[in-house]
């Protein structure tokens, strides 16, 4: 058992050891990319990057084996350069860090350990996706209402919100078109999500049929 999870490198690595580490790291990156694609939005370039990042990291760590700190700094800079110019979400950032870790472990020769790490993390990612862990409750919504400046939103909308929501909170209010219009934003918890249209229809009567938007909170907030 010790030999299986030990490093394949004994001093200077051979060509065979080099190819084994590179091939194994790319295969694990492929497994990671396949799991990431399940029920996630992604781009082809990002998925390709997840396959290649472990191999790049492996080579860097192998070449600077006497100075792991330098290897981590260089490879980390390459792996995260995407997030300097392209907006990425938290799940993409975690996937990049997992790919980097795979490369680090393979680069130090612990290929079997990297395989266990990959399978374990991919299993956790898959389980979190399938179970919907962390998903915002269906009843939670955000509500944006545009209204004329002459309308008192405290009096105009309170009755409707009380009828259709179990709780609501005013998040913000701002002026539009040089103050002739206002936009109020609420976070609401619907009593019955199927009655969103009925709620909007009643709100339209009170705000003069101006724009109303209702959606899930996650679509209105930036991610890390």
PyMOL commands that place a pseudoatom at each C-alpha (Angstrom):
pseudoatom trace, name=CA, resn=UNK, resi=1, chain=A, elem=C, hetatm=0, pos=[0.000, 0.000, 0.000]
pseudoatom trace, name=CA, resn=UNK, resi=2, chain=A, elem=C, hetatm=0, pos=[2.874, 2.340, 0.819]
pseudoatom trace, name=CA, resn=UNK, resi=3, chain=A, elem=C, hetatm=0, pos=[4.535, 1.693, -2.550]
pseudoatom trace, name=CA, resn=UNK, resi=4, chain=A, elem=C, hetatm=0, pos=[1.285, 2.359, -4.439]
pseudoatom trace, name=CA, resn=UNK, resi=5, chain=A, elem=C, hetatm=0, pos=[0.845, 5.794, -2.904]
pseudoatom trace, name=CA, resn=UNK, resi=6, chain=A, elem=C, hetatm=0, pos=[4.554, 6.642, -2.874]
pseudoatom trace, name=CA, resn=UNK, resi=7, chain=A, elem=C, hetatm=0, pos=[6.288, 8.938, -5.354]
pseudoatom trace, name=CA, resn=UNK, resi=8, chain=A, elem=C, hetatm=0, pos=[7.274, 7.468, -8.691]
pseudoatom trace, name=CA, resn=UNK, resi=9, chain=A, elem=C, hetatm=0, pos=[10.324, 9.736, -8.749]
pseudoatom trace, name=CA, resn=UNK, resi=10, chain=A, elem=C, hetatm=0, pos=[13.572, 8.545, -7.206]
pseudoatom trace, name=CA, resn=UNK, resi=11, chain=A, elem=C, hetatm=0, pos=[16.004, 11.365, -7.716]
pseudoatom trace, name=CA, resn=UNK, resi=12, chain=A, elem=C, hetatm=0, pos=[16.251, 12.384, -11.386]
pseudoatom trace, name=CA, resn=UNK, resi=13, chain=A, elem=C, hetatm=0, pos=[13.112, 11.371, -13.275]
pseudoatom trace, name=CA, resn=UNK, resi=14, chain=A, elem=C, hetatm=0, pos=[13.286, 9.259, -16.421]
pseudoatom trace, name=CA, resn=UNK, resi=15, chain=A, elem=C, hetatm=0, pos=[11.448, 9.764, -19.695]
pseudoatom trace, name=CA, resn=UNK, resi=16, chain=A, elem=C, hetatm=0, pos=[9.023, 6.989, -18.776]
pseudoatom trace, name=CA, resn=UNK, resi=17, chain=A, elem=C, hetatm=0, pos=[8.236, 8.608, -15.423]
pseudoatom trace, name=CA, resn=UNK, resi=18, chain=A, elem=C, hetatm=0, pos=[7.808, 11.972, -17.122]
pseudoatom trace, name=CA, resn=UNK, resi=19, chain=A, elem=C, hetatm=0, pos=[5.331, 10.550, -19.666]
pseudoatom trace, name=CA, resn=UNK, resi=20, chain=A, elem=C, hetatm=0, pos=[3.437, 8.664, -16.947]
pseudoatom trace, name=CA, resn=UNK, resi=21, chain=A, elem=C, hetatm=0, pos=[3.011, 11.811, -14.837]
pseudoatom trace, name=CA, resn=UNK, resi=22, chain=A, elem=C, hetatm=0, pos=[1.928, 13.940, -17.815]
pseudoatom trace, name=CA, resn=UNK, resi=23, chain=A, elem=C, hetatm=0, pos=[-0.487, 11.350, -19.181]
pseudoatom trace, name=CA, resn=UNK, resi=24, chain=A, elem=C, hetatm=0, pos=[-2.020, 10.673, -15.766]
pseudoatom trace, name=CA, resn=UNK, resi=25, chain=A, elem=C, hetatm=0, pos=[-2.495, 14.380, -15.027]
pseudoatom trace, name=CA, resn=UNK, resi=26, chain=A, elem=C, hetatm=0, pos=[-4.244, 14.998, -18.356]
pseudoatom trace, name=CA, resn=UNK, resi=27, chain=A, elem=C, hetatm=0, pos=[-6.488, 11.956, -17.840]
pseudoatom trace, name=CA, resn=UNK, resi=28, chain=A, elem=C, hetatm=0, pos=[-7.492, 13.244, -14.408]
pseudoatom trace, name=CA, resn=UNK, resi=29, chain=A, elem=C, hetatm=0, pos=[-8.097, 16.667, -15.903]
pseudoatom trace, name=CA, resn=UNK, resi=30, chain=A, elem=C, hetatm=0, pos=[-10.355, 15.001, -18.463]
pseudoatom trace, name=CA, resn=UNK, resi=31, chain=A, elem=C, hetatm=0, pos=[-12.360, 13.341, -15.685]
pseudoatom trace, name=CA, resn=UNK, resi=32, chain=A, elem=C, hetatm=0, pos=[-12.658, 16.695, -13.904]
pseudoatom trace, name=CA, resn=UNK, resi=33, chain=A, elem=C, hetatm=0, pos=[-13.858, 18.426, -17.084]
pseudoatom trace, name=CA, resn=UNK, resi=34, chain=A, elem=C, hetatm=0, pos=[-16.504, 15.740, -17.745]
pseudoatom trace, name=CA, resn=UNK, resi=35, chain=A, elem=C, hetatm=0, pos=[-17.898, 16.091, -14.219]
pseudoatom trace, name=CA, resn=UNK, resi=36, chain=A, elem=C, hetatm=0, pos=[-17.836, 19.895, -14.497]
pseudoatom trace, name=CA, resn=UNK, resi=37, chain=A, elem=C, hetatm=0, pos=[-19.855, 19.804, -17.727]
pseudoatom trace, name=CA, resn=UNK, resi=38, chain=A, elem=C, hetatm=0, pos=[-22.754, 18.012, -16.018]
pseudoatom trace, name=CA, resn=UNK, resi=39, chain=A, elem=C, hetatm=0, pos=[-25.589, 20.537, -15.553]
pseudoatom trace, name=CA, resn=UNK, resi=40, chain=A, elem=C, hetatm=0, pos=[-23.224, 23.517, -15.722]
pseudoatom trace, name=CA, resn=UNK, resi=41, chain=A, elem=C, hetatm=0, pos=[-22.818, 26.302, -18.239]
pseudoatom trace, name=CA, resn=UNK, resi=42, chain=A, elem=C, hetatm=0, pos=[-19.349, 26.404, -19.749]
pseudoatom trace, name=CA, resn=UNK, resi=43, chain=A, elem=C, hetatm=0, pos=[-17.293, 27.285, -22.802]
pseudoatom trace, name=CA, resn=UNK, resi=44, chain=A, elem=C, hetatm=0, pos=[-15.252, 24.933, -24.938]
pseudoatom trace, name=CA, resn=UNK, resi=45, chain=A, elem=C, hetatm=0, pos=[-12.059, 26.837, -24.163]
pseudoatom trace, name=CA, resn=UNK, resi=46, chain=A, elem=C, hetatm=0, pos=[-12.591, 26.537, -20.407]
pseudoatom trace, name=CA, resn=UNK, resi=47, chain=A, elem=C, hetatm=0, pos=[-13.199, 22.777, -20.598]
pseudoatom trace, name=CA, resn=UNK, resi=48, chain=A, elem=C, hetatm=0, pos=[-10.055, 22.386, -22.697]
pseudoatom trace, name=CA, resn=UNK, resi=49, chain=A, elem=C, hetatm=0, pos=[-8.152, 24.400, -20.102]
pseudoatom trace, name=CA, resn=UNK, resi=50, chain=A, elem=C, hetatm=0, pos=[-9.286, 22.067, -17.321]
pseudoatom trace, name=CA, resn=UNK, resi=51, chain=A, elem=C, hetatm=0, pos=[-7.759, 19.149, -19.235]
pseudoatom trace, name=CA, resn=UNK, resi=52, chain=A, elem=C, hetatm=0, pos=[-4.451, 20.914, -19.899]
pseudoatom trace, name=CA, resn=UNK, resi=53, chain=A, elem=C, hetatm=0, pos=[-3.873, 22.821, -16.638]
pseudoatom trace, name=CA, resn=UNK, resi=54, chain=A, elem=C, hetatm=0, pos=[-2.883, 19.687, -14.640]
pseudoatom trace, name=CA, resn=UNK, resi=55, chain=A, elem=C, hetatm=0, pos=[-0.306, 18.737, -17.286]
pseudoatom trace, name=CA, resn=UNK, resi=56, chain=A, elem=C, hetatm=0, pos=[1.177, 22.247, -17.351]
pseudoatom trace, name=CA, resn=UNK, resi=57, chain=A, elem=C, hetatm=0, pos=[1.308, 22.311, -13.561]
pseudoatom trace, name=CA, resn=UNK, resi=58, chain=A, elem=C, hetatm=0, pos=[2.948, 18.886, -13.512]
pseudoatom trace, name=CA, resn=UNK, resi=59, chain=A, elem=C, hetatm=0, pos=[5.740, 19.973, -15.845]
pseudoatom trace, name=CA, resn=UNK, resi=60, chain=A, elem=C, hetatm=0, pos=[6.418, 23.179, -13.898]
pseudoatom trace, name=CA, resn=UNK, resi=61, chain=A, elem=C, hetatm=0, pos=[6.575, 21.348, -10.558]
pseudoatom trace, name=CA, resn=UNK, resi=62, chain=A, elem=C, hetatm=0, pos=[8.866, 18.665, -12.021]
pseudoatom trace, name=CA, resn=UNK, resi=63, chain=A, elem=C, hetatm=0, pos=[11.264, 21.238, -13.477]
pseudoatom trace, name=CA, resn=UNK, resi=64, chain=A, elem=C, hetatm=0, pos=[11.513, 23.260, -10.252]
pseudoatom trace, name=CA, resn=UNK, resi=65, chain=A, elem=C, hetatm=0, pos=[11.406, 20.286, -7.916]
pseudoatom trace, name=CA, resn=UNK, resi=66, chain=A, elem=C, hetatm=0, pos=[14.043, 21.864, -5.712]
pseudoatom trace, name=CA, resn=UNK, resi=67, chain=A, elem=C, hetatm=0, pos=[11.877, 24.941, -5.156]
pseudoatom trace, name=CA, resn=UNK, resi=68, chain=A, elem=C, hetatm=0, pos=[8.190, 24.067, -4.837]
pseudoatom trace, name=CA, resn=UNK, resi=69, chain=A, elem=C, hetatm=0, pos=[7.314, 27.659, -3.907]
pseudoatom trace, name=CA, resn=UNK, resi=70, chain=A, elem=C, hetatm=0, pos=[8.567, 28.954, -7.247]
pseudoatom trace, name=CA, resn=UNK, resi=71, chain=A, elem=C, hetatm=0, pos=[6.652, 26.264, -9.102]
pseudoatom trace, name=CA, resn=UNK, resi=72, chain=A, elem=C, hetatm=0, pos=[3.407, 27.100, -7.330]
pseudoatom trace, name=CA, resn=UNK, resi=73, chain=A, elem=C, hetatm=0, pos=[3.822, 30.815, -8.018]
pseudoatom trace, name=CA, resn=UNK, resi=74, chain=A, elem=C, hetatm=0, pos=[4.543, 30.385, -11.734]
pseudoatom trace, name=CA, resn=UNK, resi=75, chain=A, elem=C, hetatm=0, pos=[1.926, 27.730, -12.429]
pseudoatom trace, name=CA, resn=UNK, resi=76, chain=A, elem=C, hetatm=0, pos=[-0.662, 29.539, -10.338]
pseudoatom trace, name=CA, resn=UNK, resi=77, chain=A, elem=C, hetatm=0, pos=[-0.163, 32.707, -12.347]
pseudoatom trace, name=CA, resn=UNK, resi=78, chain=A, elem=C, hetatm=0, pos=[-0.701, 30.810, -15.602]
pseudoatom trace, name=CA, resn=UNK, resi=79, chain=A, elem=C, hetatm=0, pos=[-3.789, 29.026, -14.324]
pseudoatom trace, name=CA, resn=UNK, resi=80, chain=A, elem=C, hetatm=0, pos=[-5.521, 32.149, -13.010]
pseudoatom trace, name=CA, resn=UNK, resi=81, chain=A, elem=C, hetatm=0, pos=[-4.691, 34.501, -15.891]
pseudoatom trace, name=CA, resn=UNK, resi=82, chain=A, elem=C, hetatm=0, pos=[-8.117, 33.746, -17.384]
pseudoatom trace, name=CA, resn=UNK, resi=83, chain=A, elem=C, hetatm=0, pos=[-9.829, 35.494, -14.483]
pseudoatom trace, name=CA, resn=UNK, resi=84, chain=A, elem=C, hetatm=0, pos=[-7.941, 38.738, -15.099]
pseudoatom trace, name=CA, resn=UNK, resi=85, chain=A, elem=C, hetatm=0, pos=[-9.924, 39.520, -18.250]
pseudoatom trace, name=CA, resn=UNK, resi=86, chain=A, elem=C, hetatm=0, pos=[-12.934, 37.162, -18.261]
pseudoatom trace, name=CA, resn=UNK, resi=87, chain=A, elem=C, hetatm=0, pos=[-15.530, 37.145, -15.530]
pseudoatom trace, name=CA, resn=UNK, resi=88, chain=A, elem=C, hetatm=0, pos=[-15.726, 33.723, -13.914]
pseudoatom trace, name=CA, resn=UNK, resi=89, chain=A, elem=C, hetatm=0, pos=[-18.034, 32.305, -11.272]
pseudoatom trace, name=CA, resn=UNK, resi=90, chain=A, elem=C, hetatm=0, pos=[-17.059, 30.606, -8.033]
pseudoatom trace, name=CA, resn=UNK, resi=91, chain=A, elem=C, hetatm=0, pos=[-17.516, 27.084, -9.413]
pseudoatom trace, name=CA, resn=UNK, resi=92, chain=A, elem=C, hetatm=0, pos=[-15.109, 27.763, -12.285]
pseudoatom trace, name=CA, resn=UNK, resi=93, chain=A, elem=C, hetatm=0, pos=[-12.533, 29.125, -9.847]
pseudoatom trace, name=CA, resn=UNK, resi=94, chain=A, elem=C, hetatm=0, pos=[-12.807, 26.007, -7.680]
pseudoatom trace, name=CA, resn=UNK, resi=95, chain=A, elem=C, hetatm=0, pos=[-12.434, 23.777, -10.757]
pseudoatom trace, name=CA, resn=UNK, resi=96, chain=A, elem=C, hetatm=0, pos=[-9.233, 25.620, -11.704]
pseudoatom trace, name=CA, resn=UNK, resi=97, chain=A, elem=C, hetatm=0, pos=[-7.821, 25.144, -8.213]
pseudoatom trace, name=CA, resn=UNK, resi=98, chain=A, elem=C, hetatm=0, pos=[-8.671, 21.433, -8.322]
pseudoatom trace, name=CA, resn=UNK, resi=99, chain=A, elem=C, hetatm=0, pos=[-6.913, 21.125, -11.686]
pseudoatom trace, name=CA, resn=UNK, resi=100, chain=A, elem=C, hetatm=0, pos=[-3.883, 22.920, -10.259]
pseudoatom trace, name=CA, resn=UNK, resi=101, chain=A, elem=C, hetatm=0, pos=[-3.801, 20.617, -7.238]
pseudoatom trace, name=CA, resn=UNK, resi=102, chain=A, elem=C, hetatm=0, pos=[-3.928, 17.555, -9.496]
pseudoatom trace, name=CA, resn=UNK, resi=103, chain=A, elem=C, hetatm=0, pos=[-0.923, 18.910, -11.354]
pseudoatom trace, name=CA, resn=UNK, resi=104, chain=A, elem=C, hetatm=0, pos=[0.974, 19.630, -8.139]
pseudoatom trace, name=CA, resn=UNK, resi=105, chain=A, elem=C, hetatm=0, pos=[0.434, 16.102, -6.809]
pseudoatom trace, name=CA, resn=UNK, resi=106, chain=A, elem=C, hetatm=0, pos=[1.387, 14.483, -10.133]
pseudoatom trace, name=CA, resn=UNK, resi=107, chain=A, elem=C, hetatm=0, pos=[4.385, 16.808, -10.437]
pseudoatom trace, name=CA, resn=UNK, resi=108, chain=A, elem=C, hetatm=0, pos=[5.765, 15.544, -7.142]
pseudoatom trace, name=CA, resn=UNK, resi=109, chain=A, elem=C, hetatm=0, pos=[5.327, 11.942, -8.324]
pseudoatom trace, name=CA, resn=UNK, resi=110, chain=A, elem=C, hetatm=0, pos=[2.338, 10.866, -6.234]
pseudoatom trace, name=CA, resn=UNK, resi=111, chain=A, elem=C, hetatm=0, pos=[0.252, 9.753, -9.220]
pseudoatom trace, name=CA, resn=UNK, resi=112, chain=A, elem=C, hetatm=0, pos=[-1.906, 7.218, -7.349]
pseudoatom trace, name=CA, resn=UNK, resi=113, chain=A, elem=C, hetatm=0, pos=[-2.647, 9.784, -4.645]
pseudoatom trace, name=CA, resn=UNK, resi=114, chain=A, elem=C, hetatm=0, pos=[-3.640, 12.278, -7.341]
pseudoatom trace, name=CA, resn=UNK, resi=115, chain=A, elem=C, hetatm=0, pos=[-6.048, 9.690, -8.752]
pseudoatom trace, name=CA, resn=UNK, resi=116, chain=A, elem=C, hetatm=0, pos=[-7.722, 9.216, -5.368]
pseudoatom trace, name=CA, resn=UNK, resi=117, chain=A, elem=C, hetatm=0, pos=[-7.933, 12.984, -4.891]
pseudoatom trace, name=CA, resn=UNK, resi=118, chain=A, elem=C, hetatm=0, pos=[-9.500, 13.427, -8.343]
pseudoatom trace, name=CA, resn=UNK, resi=119, chain=A, elem=C, hetatm=0, pos=[-12.107, 10.711, -7.838]
pseudoatom trace, name=CA, resn=UNK, resi=120, chain=A, elem=C, hetatm=0, pos=[-13.007, 11.994, -4.378]
pseudoatom trace, name=CA, resn=UNK, resi=121, chain=A, elem=C, hetatm=0, pos=[-13.401, 15.657, -5.413]
pseudoatom trace, name=CA, resn=UNK, resi=122, chain=A, elem=C, hetatm=0, pos=[-15.278, 14.747, -8.600]
pseudoatom trace, name=CA, resn=UNK, resi=123, chain=A, elem=C, hetatm=0, pos=[-17.640, 12.536, -6.607]
pseudoatom trace, name=CA, resn=UNK, resi=124, chain=A, elem=C, hetatm=0, pos=[-18.342, 15.409, -4.213]
pseudoatom trace, name=CA, resn=UNK, resi=125, chain=A, elem=C, hetatm=0, pos=[-18.902, 17.861, -7.108]
pseudoatom trace, name=CA, resn=UNK, resi=126, chain=A, elem=C, hetatm=0, pos=[-21.264, 15.428, -8.800]
pseudoatom trace, name=CA, resn=UNK, resi=127, chain=A, elem=C, hetatm=0, pos=[-23.217, 14.816, -5.589]
pseudoatom trace, name=CA, resn=UNK, resi=128, chain=A, elem=C, hetatm=0, pos=[-23.583, 18.551, -4.900]
pseudoatom trace, name=CA, resn=UNK, resi=129, chain=A, elem=C, hetatm=0, pos=[-24.870, 19.110, -8.431]
pseudoatom trace, name=CA, resn=UNK, resi=130, chain=A, elem=C, hetatm=0, pos=[-27.330, 16.204, -8.409]
pseudoatom trace, name=CA, resn=UNK, resi=131, chain=A, elem=C, hetatm=0, pos=[-28.769, 17.040, -4.983]
pseudoatom trace, name=CA, resn=UNK, resi=132, chain=A, elem=C, hetatm=0, pos=[-29.036, 20.752, -5.785]
pseudoatom trace, name=CA, resn=UNK, resi=133, chain=A, elem=C, hetatm=0, pos=[-27.144, 21.640, -2.600]
pseudoatom trace, name=CA, resn=UNK, resi=134, chain=A, elem=C, hetatm=0, pos=[-27.127, 25.388, -1.998]
pseudoatom trace, name=CA, resn=UNK, resi=135, chain=A, elem=C, hetatm=0, pos=[-29.898, 26.081, -4.500]
pseudoatom trace, name=CA, resn=UNK, resi=136, chain=A, elem=C, hetatm=0, pos=[-31.943, 29.177, -3.733]
pseudoatom trace, name=CA, resn=UNK, resi=137, chain=A, elem=C, hetatm=0, pos=[-35.474, 28.236, -2.558]
pseudoatom trace, name=CA, resn=UNK, resi=138, chain=A, elem=C, hetatm=0, pos=[-38.112, 28.405, -5.276]
pseudoatom trace, name=CA, resn=UNK, resi=139, chain=A, elem=C, hetatm=0, pos=[-40.192, 30.863, -3.274]
pseudoatom trace, name=CA, resn=UNK, resi=140, chain=A, elem=C, hetatm=0, pos=[-37.417, 33.463, -2.963]
pseudoatom trace, name=CA, resn=UNK, resi=141, chain=A, elem=C, hetatm=0, pos=[-37.610, 36.168, -5.640]
pseudoatom trace, name=CA, resn=UNK, resi=142, chain=A, elem=C, hetatm=0, pos=[-36.478, 39.724, -6.302]
pseudoatom trace, name=CA, resn=UNK, resi=143, chain=A, elem=C, hetatm=0, pos=[-38.994, 42.278, -7.512]
pseudoatom trace, name=CA, resn=UNK, resi=144, chain=A, elem=C, hetatm=0, pos=[-38.341, 45.522, -9.408]
pseudoatom trace, name=CA, resn=UNK, resi=145, chain=A, elem=C, hetatm=0, pos=[-41.171, 48.007, -9.846]
pseudoatom trace, name=CA, resn=UNK, resi=146, chain=A, elem=C, hetatm=0, pos=[-40.992, 51.196, -11.907]
pseudoatom trace, name=CA, resn=UNK, resi=147, chain=A, elem=C, hetatm=0, pos=[-43.444, 53.886, -10.778]
pseudoatom trace, name=CA, resn=UNK, resi=148, chain=A, elem=C, hetatm=0, pos=[-44.202, 57.582, -11.320]
pseudoatom trace, name=CA, resn=UNK, resi=149, chain=A, elem=C, hetatm=0, pos=[-42.665, 60.017, -8.841]
pseudoatom trace, name=CA, resn=UNK, resi=150, chain=A, elem=C, hetatm=0, pos=[-46.110, 61.036, -7.593]
pseudoatom trace, name=CA, resn=UNK, resi=151, chain=A, elem=C, hetatm=0, pos=[-46.866, 57.529, -6.294]
pseudoatom trace, name=CA, resn=UNK, resi=152, chain=A, elem=C, hetatm=0, pos=[-46.236, 56.610, -2.664]
pseudoatom trace, name=CA, resn=UNK, resi=153, chain=A, elem=C, hetatm=0, pos=[-44.863, 53.094, -2.832]
pseudoatom trace, name=CA, resn=UNK, resi=154, chain=A, elem=C, hetatm=0, pos=[-45.455, 52.449, 0.884]
pseudoatom trace, name=CA, resn=UNK, resi=155, chain=A, elem=C, hetatm=0, pos=[-49.186, 52.792, 0.373]
pseudoatom trace, name=CA, resn=UNK, resi=156, chain=A, elem=C, hetatm=0, pos=[-49.506, 51.552, -3.217]
pseudoatom trace, name=CA, resn=UNK, resi=157, chain=A, elem=C, hetatm=0, pos=[-47.800, 48.148, -3.019]
pseudoatom trace, name=CA, resn=UNK, resi=158, chain=A, elem=C, hetatm=0, pos=[-48.011, 47.049, 0.610]
pseudoatom trace, name=CA, resn=UNK, resi=159, chain=A, elem=C, hetatm=0, pos=[-51.437, 45.426, 0.334]
pseudoatom trace, name=CA, resn=UNK, resi=160, chain=A, elem=C, hetatm=0, pos=[-50.511, 43.409, -2.764]
pseudoatom trace, name=CA, resn=UNK, resi=161, chain=A, elem=C, hetatm=0, pos=[-47.205, 42.245, -1.303]
pseudoatom trace, name=CA, resn=UNK, resi=162, chain=A, elem=C, hetatm=0, pos=[-48.882, 41.190, 1.928]
pseudoatom trace, name=CA, resn=UNK, resi=163, chain=A, elem=C, hetatm=0, pos=[-51.446, 39.160, -0.017]
pseudoatom trace, name=CA, resn=UNK, resi=164, chain=A, elem=C, hetatm=0, pos=[-48.991, 37.243, -2.208]
pseudoatom trace, name=CA, resn=UNK, resi=165, chain=A, elem=C, hetatm=0, pos=[-45.839, 36.982, -0.088]
pseudoatom trace, name=CA, resn=UNK, resi=166, chain=A, elem=C, hetatm=0, pos=[-45.086, 35.516, 3.307]
pseudoatom trace, name=CA, resn=UNK, resi=167, chain=A, elem=C, hetatm=0, pos=[-42.382, 38.149, 3.817]
pseudoatom trace, name=CA, resn=UNK, resi=168, chain=A, elem=C, hetatm=0, pos=[-40.921, 41.046, 1.858]
pseudoatom trace, name=CA, resn=UNK, resi=169, chain=A, elem=C, hetatm=0, pos=[-38.256, 43.689, 2.337]
pseudoatom trace, name=CA, resn=UNK, resi=170, chain=A, elem=C, hetatm=0, pos=[-37.452, 46.910, 0.489]
pseudoatom trace, name=CA, resn=UNK, resi=171, chain=A, elem=C, hetatm=0, pos=[-33.864, 46.643, -0.764]
pseudoatom trace, name=CA, resn=UNK, resi=172, chain=A, elem=C, hetatm=0, pos=[-33.365, 49.899, -2.650]
pseudoatom trace, name=CA, resn=UNK, resi=173, chain=A, elem=C, hetatm=0, pos=[-35.018, 52.827, -4.395]
pseudoatom trace, name=CA, resn=UNK, resi=174, chain=A, elem=C, hetatm=0, pos=[-33.561, 55.021, -7.125]
pseudoatom trace, name=CA, resn=UNK, resi=175, chain=A, elem=C, hetatm=0, pos=[-34.652, 57.692, -9.570]
pseudoatom trace, name=CA, resn=UNK, resi=176, chain=A, elem=C, hetatm=0, pos=[-34.920, 57.294, -13.341]
pseudoatom trace, name=CA, resn=UNK, resi=177, chain=A, elem=C, hetatm=0, pos=[-35.208, 59.724, -16.258]
pseudoatom trace, name=CA, resn=UNK, resi=178, chain=A, elem=C, hetatm=0, pos=[-34.209, 62.840, -14.282]
pseudoatom trace, name=CA, resn=UNK, resi=179, chain=A, elem=C, hetatm=0, pos=[-36.457, 61.969, -11.357]
pseudoatom trace, name=CA, resn=UNK, resi=180, chain=A, elem=C, hetatm=0, pos=[-39.718, 61.602, -13.248]
pseudoatom trace, name=CA, resn=UNK, resi=181, chain=A, elem=C, hetatm=0, pos=[-39.769, 57.891, -12.444]
pseudoatom trace, name=CA, resn=UNK, resi=182, chain=A, elem=C, hetatm=0, pos=[-38.660, 55.789, -9.489]
pseudoatom trace, name=CA, resn=UNK, resi=183, chain=A, elem=C, hetatm=0, pos=[-37.590, 52.155, -9.304]
pseudoatom trace, name=CA, resn=UNK, resi=184, chain=A, elem=C, hetatm=0, pos=[-38.040, 50.221, -6.085]
pseudoatom trace, name=CA, resn=UNK, resi=185, chain=A, elem=C, hetatm=0, pos=[-36.495, 46.805, -5.512]
pseudoatom trace, name=CA, resn=UNK, resi=186, chain=A, elem=C, hetatm=0, pos=[-37.798, 44.221, -3.067]
pseudoatom trace, name=CA, resn=UNK, resi=187, chain=A, elem=C, hetatm=0, pos=[-36.692, 40.803, -1.899]
pseudoatom trace, name=CA, resn=UNK, resi=188, chain=A, elem=C, hetatm=0, pos=[-39.812, 38.699, -1.453]
pseudoatom trace, name=CA, resn=UNK, resi=189, chain=A, elem=C, hetatm=0, pos=[-40.768, 35.197, -0.389]
pseudoatom trace, name=CA, resn=UNK, resi=190, chain=A, elem=C, hetatm=0, pos=[-43.774, 34.048, -2.381]
pseudoatom trace, name=CA, resn=UNK, resi=191, chain=A, elem=C, hetatm=0, pos=[-46.585, 32.153, -0.684]
pseudoatom trace, name=CA, resn=UNK, resi=192, chain=A, elem=C, hetatm=0, pos=[-47.278, 30.423, -3.997]
pseudoatom trace, name=CA, resn=UNK, resi=193, chain=A, elem=C, hetatm=0, pos=[-44.730, 30.814, -6.861]
pseudoatom trace, name=CA, resn=UNK, resi=194, chain=A, elem=C, hetatm=0, pos=[-47.430, 29.964, -9.397]
pseudoatom trace, name=CA, resn=UNK, resi=195, chain=A, elem=C, hetatm=0, pos=[-49.224, 33.229, -8.562]
pseudoatom trace, name=CA, resn=UNK, resi=196, chain=A, elem=C, hetatm=0, pos=[-46.383, 35.537, -9.642]
pseudoatom trace, name=CA, resn=UNK, resi=197, chain=A, elem=C, hetatm=0, pos=[-48.339, 36.666, -12.710]
pseudoatom trace, name=CA, resn=UNK, resi=198, chain=A, elem=C, hetatm=0, pos=[-51.405, 37.506, -10.637]
pseudoatom trace, name=CA, resn=UNK, resi=199, chain=A, elem=C, hetatm=0, pos=[-49.267, 39.562, -8.293]
pseudoatom trace, name=CA, resn=UNK, resi=200, chain=A, elem=C, hetatm=0, pos=[-47.678, 41.415, -11.208]
pseudoatom trace, name=CA, resn=UNK, resi=201, chain=A, elem=C, hetatm=0, pos=[-51.095, 42.101, -12.758]
pseudoatom trace, name=CA, resn=UNK, resi=202, chain=A, elem=C, hetatm=0, pos=[-52.279, 43.725, -9.536]
pseudoatom trace, name=CA, resn=UNK, resi=203, chain=A, elem=C, hetatm=0, pos=[-49.061, 45.723, -9.216]
pseudoatom trace, name=CA, resn=UNK, resi=204, chain=A, elem=C, hetatm=0, pos=[-49.453, 46.980, -12.812]
pseudoatom trace, name=CA, resn=UNK, resi=205, chain=A, elem=C, hetatm=0, pos=[-52.782, 48.528, -11.892]
pseudoatom trace, name=CA, resn=UNK, resi=206, chain=A, elem=C, hetatm=0, pos=[-51.112, 50.472, -9.106]
pseudoatom trace, name=CA, resn=UNK, resi=207, chain=A, elem=C, hetatm=0, pos=[-47.936, 51.598, -10.910]
pseudoatom trace, name=CA, resn=UNK, resi=208, chain=A, elem=C, hetatm=0, pos=[-49.626, 52.827, -14.085]
pseudoatom trace, name=CA, resn=UNK, resi=209, chain=A, elem=C, hetatm=0, pos=[-48.649, 49.768, -16.154]
pseudoatom trace, name=CA, resn=UNK, resi=210, chain=A, elem=C, hetatm=0, pos=[-44.960, 50.685, -16.058]
pseudoatom trace, name=CA, resn=UNK, resi=211, chain=A, elem=C, hetatm=0, pos=[-42.190, 48.089, -16.127]
pseudoatom trace, name=CA, resn=UNK, resi=212, chain=A, elem=C, hetatm=0, pos=[-42.172, 45.348, -13.471]
pseudoatom trace, name=CA, resn=UNK, resi=213, chain=A, elem=C, hetatm=0, pos=[-39.533, 42.611, -13.237]
pseudoatom trace, name=CA, resn=UNK, resi=214, chain=A, elem=C, hetatm=0, pos=[-39.627, 39.533, -11.025]
pseudoatom trace, name=CA, resn=UNK, resi=215, chain=A, elem=C, hetatm=0, pos=[-36.966, 36.823, -10.966]
pseudoatom trace, name=CA, resn=UNK, resi=216, chain=A, elem=C, hetatm=0, pos=[-34.778, 34.600, -8.839]
pseudoatom trace, name=CA, resn=UNK, resi=217, chain=A, elem=C, hetatm=0, pos=[-32.194, 36.395, -6.648]
pseudoatom trace, name=CA, resn=UNK, resi=218, chain=A, elem=C, hetatm=0, pos=[-29.221, 34.566, -8.160]
pseudoatom trace, name=CA, resn=UNK, resi=219, chain=A, elem=C, hetatm=0, pos=[-29.838, 36.188, -11.569]
pseudoatom trace, name=CA, resn=UNK, resi=220, chain=A, elem=C, hetatm=0, pos=[-29.538, 39.619, -10.015]
pseudoatom trace, name=CA, resn=UNK, resi=221, chain=A, elem=C, hetatm=0, pos=[-26.324, 39.208, -8.028]
pseudoatom trace, name=CA, resn=UNK, resi=222, chain=A, elem=C, hetatm=0, pos=[-22.694, 38.918, -8.990]
pseudoatom trace, name=CA, resn=UNK, resi=223, chain=A, elem=C, hetatm=0, pos=[-20.758, 35.822, -7.972]
pseudoatom trace, name=CA, resn=UNK, resi=224, chain=A, elem=C, hetatm=0, pos=[-17.268, 35.621, -6.575]
for i in range(1, 224): cmd.bond("trace and resi %d" % i, "trace and resi %d" % (i + 1))
show_as sticks, trace
zoom trace
